[in-house]
Amino acid sequence: MTQDPDRAAPVARLAGVTHRYGGVIALDGLDLEVRQGEVLALLGANGAGKTTALGLLTGLLRPQQGGVELCGGDPRSARHRRALGVMLQEARLPETLRVGELVRQFSAAYPAPRSEAETLALAGLEGLAQRPYGALSGGQQRRVQFALAICGRPRLVLVDEPTTGLDVEARRAFWSVLRGLRLDGVSMVLTTHYLEEADALADRVVVMRAGRVVIEGTPMQLKARLGGTRVRCLSSLPLEDVAGLPGVREARREGDRLVLHCGEADAVVRELMRRDPVLAELEIVPASLEDSLFNIKDEPLGAAMPHRSAA
Protein backbone atom coordinates (compact mmCIF):
# COMPACT_ATOMS: atom_id res chain seq x y z
CA MET A 1 0.00 0.00 0.00
CA THR A 2 1.43 3.39 -0.97
CA GLN A 3 1.63 6.40 1.32
CA ASP A 4 -0.65 9.38 0.91
CA PRO A 5 1.43 11.70 -1.33
CA ASP A 6 0.15 14.76 0.53
CA ARG A 7 1.50 13.50 3.88
CA ALA A 8 4.84 11.97 2.88
CA ALA A 9 8.08 13.92 2.71
CA PRO A 10 8.99 15.06 -0.80
CA VAL A 11 11.25 12.83 -2.84
CA ALA A 12 12.72 15.85 -4.61
CA ARG A 13 12.60 19.58 -4.05
CA LEU A 14 13.66 22.78 -5.80
CA ALA A 15 13.54 25.71 -3.37
CA GLY A 16 13.83 29.28 -4.62
CA VAL A 17 15.94 28.20 -7.60
CA THR A 18 17.10 30.81 -10.08
CA HIS A 19 19.16 29.76 -13.08
CA ARG A 20 20.43 31.89 -15.97
CA TYR A 21 22.04 31.25 -19.32
CA GLY A 22 23.90 34.47 -19.98
CA GLY A 23 21.26 37.18 -19.78
CA VAL A 24 18.35 34.75 -20.15
CA ILE A 25 16.54 33.72 -16.95
CA ALA A 26 15.57 30.06 -17.32
CA LEU A 27 14.24 29.64 -13.76
CA ASP A 28 13.06 32.55 -11.67
CA GLY A 29 12.82 31.65 -7.97
CA LEU A 30 11.21 28.28 -8.75
CA ASP A 31 9.69 26.30 -5.89
CA LEU A 32 8.75 22.74 -6.82
CA GLU A 33 8.20 19.53 -4.86
CA VAL A 34 7.80 15.95 -6.01
CA ARG A 35 5.89 13.97 -3.41
CA GLN A 36 6.31 10.33 -2.50
CA GLY A 37 4.37 8.02 -4.80
CA GLU A 38 2.90 10.73 -7.06
CA VAL A 39 2.99 11.32 -10.78
CA LEU A 40 3.74 15.00 -11.35
CA ALA A 41 3.11 16.32 -14.86
CA LEU A 42 5.36 19.27 -15.65
CA LEU A 43 3.88 21.25 -18.54
CA GLY A 44 4.78 24.42 -20.37
CA ALA A 45 5.71 25.91 -23.72
CA ASN A 46 9.23 25.57 -25.11
CA GLY A 47 11.49 27.80 -23.03
CA ALA A 48 9.29 27.64 -19.94
CA GLY A 49 12.12 26.13 -17.86
CA LYS A 50 11.15 22.44 -17.79
CA THR A 51 14.44 21.17 -19.22
CA THR A 52 16.48 23.26 -16.79
CA ALA A 53 14.42 21.97 -13.86
CA LEU A 54 15.06 18.39 -14.97
CA GLY A 55 18.76 19.12 -15.39
CA LEU A 56 18.94 20.31 -11.80
CA LEU A 57 17.09 17.25 -10.50
CA THR A 58 19.49 14.94 -12.34
CA GLY A 59 22.53 16.75 -10.96
CA LEU A 60 23.73 17.71 -14.44
CA LEU A 61 23.30 21.38 -13.52
CA ARG A 62 24.32 23.19 -10.34
CA PRO A 63 21.79 25.72 -9.00
CA GLN A 64 23.12 29.26 -9.23
CA GLN A 65 20.72 30.40 -6.52
CA GLY A 66 18.47 28.34 -4.22
CA GLY A 67 18.61 24.68 -3.32
CA VAL A 68 17.93 21.29 -4.90
CA GLU A 69 17.37 18.06 -2.98
CA LEU A 70 16.96 14.48 -4.19
CA CYS A 71 15.88 11.98 -1.54
CA GLY A 72 17.14 14.35 1.15
CA GLY A 73 20.56 14.94 -0.38
CA ASP A 74 22.53 16.48 -3.21
CA PRO A 75 21.50 15.06 -6.62
CA ARG A 76 25.12 15.39 -7.74
CA SER A 77 26.26 12.76 -5.23
CA ALA A 78 26.46 9.20 -6.55
CA ARG A 79 24.61 7.80 -3.53
CA HIS A 80 21.54 9.97 -4.03
CA ARG A 81 21.66 9.78 -7.81
CA ARG A 82 21.18 5.99 -7.59
CA ALA A 83 17.63 6.71 -6.41
CA LEU A 84 16.90 8.37 -9.75
CA GLY A 85 15.96 6.90 -13.11
CA VAL A 86 16.00 9.15 -16.18
CA MET A 87 14.41 8.81 -19.62
CA LEU A 88 15.28 11.91 -21.60
CA GLN A 89 13.67 12.99 -24.83
CA GLU A 90 16.91 12.38 -26.70
CA ALA A 91 19.38 9.64 -25.81
CA ARG A 92 22.48 8.40 -27.58
CA LEU A 93 23.29 4.77 -26.95
CA PRO A 94 25.82 2.50 -28.69
CA GLU A 95 23.99 1.12 -31.70
CA THR A 96 26.06 -2.07 -31.87
CA LEU A 97 25.25 -3.19 -28.32
CA ARG A 98 22.39 -5.61 -27.90
CA VAL A 99 19.38 -4.72 -25.78
CA GLY A 100 20.25 -7.24 -23.08
CA GLU A 101 23.82 -5.98 -22.92
CA LEU A 102 22.63 -2.41 -22.38
CA VAL A 103 20.31 -3.49 -19.58
CA ARG A 104 23.05 -5.50 -17.86
CA GLN A 105 25.57 -2.66 -18.12
CA PHE A 106 23.20 -0.09 -16.65
CA SER A 107 21.95 -2.48 -13.96
CA ALA A 108 25.52 -3.03 -12.74
CA ALA A 109 25.58 0.56 -11.43
CA TYR A 110 22.83 -0.15 -8.87
CA PRO A 111 23.01 -2.14 -5.61
CA ALA A 112 19.74 -4.08 -6.05
CA PRO A 113 18.60 -3.87 -9.67
CA ARG A 114 15.69 -5.66 -11.27
CA SER A 115 16.47 -8.84 -13.12
CA GLU A 116 17.07 -8.50 -16.83
CA ALA A 117 13.92 -10.49 -17.55
CA GLU A 118 11.77 -8.29 -15.30
CA THR A 119 13.16 -5.09 -16.81
CA LEU A 120 12.59 -6.27 -20.38
CA ALA A 121 9.06 -7.42 -19.56
CA LEU A 122 8.11 -4.11 -17.92
CA ALA A 123 9.41 -2.19 -20.93
CA GLY A 124 7.65 -4.44 -23.45
CA LEU A 125 10.92 -5.75 -24.87
CA GLU A 126 10.41 -9.50 -24.52
CA GLY A 127 12.13 -11.33 -27.34
CA LEU A 128 14.41 -8.40 -28.20
CA ALA A 129 17.31 -9.02 -25.80
CA GLN A 130 19.60 -10.14 -28.63
CA ARG A 131 18.64 -7.35 -31.03
CA PRO A 132 21.25 -4.60 -31.60
CA TYR A 133 20.00 -1.23 -30.41
CA GLY A 134 20.63 0.33 -33.81
CA ALA A 135 18.38 -2.25 -35.49
CA LEU A 136 15.34 -1.25 -33.44
CA SER A 137 12.51 1.01 -34.54
CA GLY A 138 12.17 4.45 -32.96
CA GLY A 139 9.40 3.24 -30.67
CA GLN A 140 11.45 0.21 -29.58
CA GLN A 141 14.43 2.43 -28.83
CA ARG A 142 12.21 4.56 -26.58
CA ARG A 143 11.26 1.37 -24.72
CA VAL A 144 14.94 0.52 -24.24
CA GLN A 145 15.55 4.00 -22.84
CA PHE A 146 12.67 3.44 -20.42
CA ALA A 147 14.08 0.04 -19.44
CA LEU A 148 17.40 1.67 -18.55
CA ALA A 149 15.55 4.27 -16.44
CA ILE A 150 13.79 1.66 -14.29
CA CYS A 151 16.33 -1.19 -14.13
CA GLY A 152 17.83 0.08 -10.85
CA ARG A 153 14.52 0.21 -8.91
CA PRO A 154 14.63 4.01 -8.57
CA ARG A 155 12.49 5.94 -6.10
CA LEU A 156 12.01 8.74 -8.63
CA VAL A 157 11.78 8.46 -12.42
CA LEU A 158 12.01 11.46 -14.75
CA VAL A 159 10.30 10.70 -18.06
CA ASP A 160 10.68 13.39 -20.71
CA GLU A 161 8.18 13.07 -23.58
CA PRO A 162 8.09 9.27 -23.05
CA THR A 163 5.53 8.31 -25.69
CA THR A 164 6.85 10.38 -28.59
CA GLY A 165 7.12 8.03 -31.55
CA LEU A 166 4.71 5.44 -30.11
CA ASP A 167 1.40 4.56 -31.75
CA VAL A 168 -1.86 4.81 -29.82
CA GLU A 169 -1.84 1.18 -28.67
CA ALA A 170 1.78 1.32 -27.53
CA ARG A 171 1.16 4.64 -25.77
CA ARG A 172 -1.70 3.21 -23.73
CA ALA A 173 0.34 0.11 -22.89
CA PHE A 174 3.10 2.41 -21.63
CA TRP A 175 0.57 4.26 -19.48
CA SER A 176 -0.34 0.96 -17.83
CA VAL A 177 3.31 0.35 -16.94
CA LEU A 178 3.62 3.82 -15.38
CA ARG A 179 0.48 3.24 -13.35
CA GLY A 180 1.94 -0.03 -12.09
CA LEU A 181 5.15 1.68 -10.98
CA ARG A 182 3.14 4.31 -9.15
CA LEU A 183 1.24 1.58 -7.28
CA ASP A 184 4.64 0.25 -6.16
CA GLY A 185 5.39 3.66 -4.62
CA VAL A 186 7.62 5.04 -7.37
CA SER A 187 7.41 8.81 -7.86
CA MET A 188 7.50 10.22 -11.38
CA VAL A 189 7.97 13.55 -13.10
CA LEU A 190 6.36 13.47 -16.52
CA THR A 191 6.86 16.08 -19.21
CA THR A 192 4.59 15.67 -22.20
CA HIS A 193 3.01 17.60 -25.03
CA TYR A 194 0.07 15.18 -24.99
CA LEU A 195 -2.32 16.74 -22.50
CA GLU A 196 -4.52 13.65 -22.67
CA GLU A 197 -1.49 11.82 -21.25
CA ALA A 198 -1.16 14.23 -18.33
CA ASP A 199 -4.90 14.01 -17.68
CA ALA A 200 -4.78 10.21 -17.66
CA LEU A 201 -1.65 9.74 -15.54
CA ALA A 202 -0.94 12.73 -13.32
CA ASP A 203 -1.87 13.10 -9.67
CA ARG A 204 -0.79 16.72 -9.92
CA VAL A 205 -0.14 19.10 -12.82
CA VAL A 206 2.29 22.01 -12.69
CA VAL A 207 2.25 24.52 -15.55
CA MET A 208 5.37 26.64 -16.02
CA ARG A 209 5.97 29.89 -17.86
CA ALA A 210 9.13 32.00 -17.96
CA GLY A 211 10.77 29.92 -15.24
CA ARG A 212 7.89 30.16 -12.76
CA VAL A 213 4.88 28.09 -11.80
CA VAL A 214 1.77 29.60 -13.39
CA ILE A 215 -0.76 27.23 -11.88
CA GLU A 216 -0.83 23.81 -10.25
CA GLY A 217 -3.36 21.30 -8.96
CA THR A 218 -4.84 17.93 -9.73
CA PRO A 219 -6.31 17.55 -13.22
CA MET A 220 -9.77 17.64 -11.64
CA GLN A 221 -8.97 20.81 -9.71
CA LEU A 222 -7.66 22.57 -12.80
CA LYS A 223 -10.69 21.58 -14.83
CA ALA A 224 -12.99 22.80 -12.05
CA ARG A 225 -11.09 26.06 -11.60
CA LEU A 226 -10.61 26.92 -15.25
CA GLY A 227 -13.82 25.15 -16.11
CA GLY A 228 -15.98 25.32 -19.14
CA THR A 229 -17.78 23.05 -21.54
CA ARG A 230 -16.96 21.59 -24.92
CA VAL A 231 -19.65 21.74 -27.59
CA ARG A 232 -19.26 19.57 -30.69
CA CYS A 233 -21.68 19.44 -33.59
CA LEU A 234 -22.11 18.96 -37.31
CA SER A 235 -22.58 22.43 -38.78
CA SER A 236 -21.62 24.44 -41.83
CA LEU A 237 -21.42 27.74 -39.92
CA PRO A 238 -18.24 29.70 -40.71
CA LEU A 239 -15.63 29.32 -37.98
CA GLU A 240 -14.99 33.06 -37.78
CA ASP A 241 -18.68 33.70 -37.08
CA VAL A 242 -19.00 31.31 -34.14
CA ALA A 243 -15.60 32.24 -32.70
CA GLY A 244 -16.99 35.68 -31.90
CA LEU A 245 -20.07 34.48 -30.02
CA PRO A 246 -20.32 35.63 -26.38
CA GLY A 247 -18.91 32.97 -24.07
CA VAL A 248 -16.87 31.15 -26.73
CA ARG A 249 -13.24 30.85 -25.66
CA GLU A 250 -11.93 28.76 -28.52
CA ALA A 251 -13.37 27.54 -31.82
CA ARG A 252 -11.91 25.01 -34.22
CA ARG A 253 -12.88 22.38 -36.76
CA GLU A 254 -12.25 18.67 -36.51
CA GLY A 255 -13.08 17.43 -39.98
CA ASP A 256 -16.70 18.42 -40.65
CA ARG A 257 -17.37 18.93 -36.92
CA LEU A 258 -17.44 22.30 -35.21
CA VAL A 259 -15.83 22.24 -31.75
CA LEU A 260 -16.29 25.09 -29.30
CA HIS A 261 -14.88 25.55 -25.82
CA CYS A 262 -17.07 27.88 -23.80
CA GLY A 263 -18.20 28.76 -20.31
CA GLU A 264 -21.93 28.24 -20.00
CA ALA A 265 -23.06 26.18 -22.96
CA ASP A 266 -26.83 26.91 -22.94
CA ALA A 267 -26.72 30.36 -24.51
CA VAL A 268 -24.09 29.30 -27.04
CA VAL A 269 -26.10 26.25 -28.13
CA ARG A 270 -29.29 28.30 -28.49
CA GLU A 271 -27.48 30.78 -30.73
CA LEU A 272 -25.92 27.99 -32.80
CA MET A 273 -29.34 26.43 -33.38
CA ARG A 274 -30.83 29.81 -34.27
CA ARG A 275 -28.16 30.43 -36.87
CA ASP A 276 -28.13 26.86 -38.21
CA PRO A 277 -31.56 25.16 -37.99
CA VAL A 278 -30.14 21.96 -39.55
CA LEU A 279 -27.36 21.64 -36.99
CA ALA A 280 -26.95 17.94 -36.08
CA GLU A 281 -25.10 15.47 -33.86
CA LEU A 282 -24.82 17.89 -30.96
CA GLU A 283 -22.55 16.82 -28.08
CA ILE A 284 -22.03 18.76 -24.85
CA VAL A 285 -19.32 17.48 -22.50
CA PRO A 286 -17.26 18.93 -19.62
CA ALA A 287 -13.96 20.49 -20.64
CA SER A 288 -10.88 18.29 -20.81
CA LEU A 289 -7.58 19.26 -19.17
CA GLU A 290 -6.39 20.45 -22.58
CA ASP A 291 -9.43 22.67 -23.00
CA SER A 292 -9.00 24.04 -19.48
CA LEU A 293 -5.36 24.99 -19.92
CA PHE A 294 -6.31 27.11 -22.90
CA ASN A 295 -8.08 29.37 -20.40
CA ILE A 296 -4.97 30.46 -18.52
CA LYS A 297 -5.00 34.19 -19.18
CA ASP A 298 -2.08 35.57 -21.18
CA GLU A 299 -0.54 32.10 -21.34
CA PRO A 300 0.71 31.12 -24.82
CA LEU A 301 0.19 27.42 -24.21
CA GLY A 302 -2.46 27.13 -26.88
CA ALA A 303 -0.04 28.03 -29.62
CA ALA A 304 3.10 26.37 -28.36
CA MET A 305 2.37 23.54 -26.00
CA PRO A 306 -0.32 20.95 -26.62
CA HIS A 307 -0.59 18.32 -29.28
CA ARG A 308 -4.08 16.96 -29.77
CA SER A 309 -3.70 13.22 -29.49
CA ALA A 310 -5.27 10.99 -32.08
CA ALA A 311 -6.12 8.54 -29.31
RAHUUR-V35451 format. One record per residue. PSI is psi as a letter, one per 30 degrees, with the letter a starting at -180 (none if undefined). Layout:
# RAHUUR-V35451
psi=<PSI PSI>
This chain:
# RAHUUR-V35451
psi=<k l l j f f f l k k e l k k j h k k k l j b g k j e k i h k k k k j l k g l j j k j l l l k g f g e e e e e e e e f g f k k k f k a l k k j h g a k f f k e e f f f g k k k j l e k k j l k f f k l e e e e e e e e f f f k e i l l l e e e e e e e g h g k f g e g k k e f g l l e e e e e e e e e e f f f f g h l f k k j j j h f g k f k l e e e e e e e e e e e e e e e f g g k l k k k k k f j f e e e e f e k e k k k k l k h g l k e l l l l e e e e e e e f a l k k k k l j k g k k e f e f f g k k f k e k k l k j b g k k k k k l c k f e e e e e e e f e f i f g k l h k k j l l k l e e e e f f g j k g k h e e f f d k k j k f none>
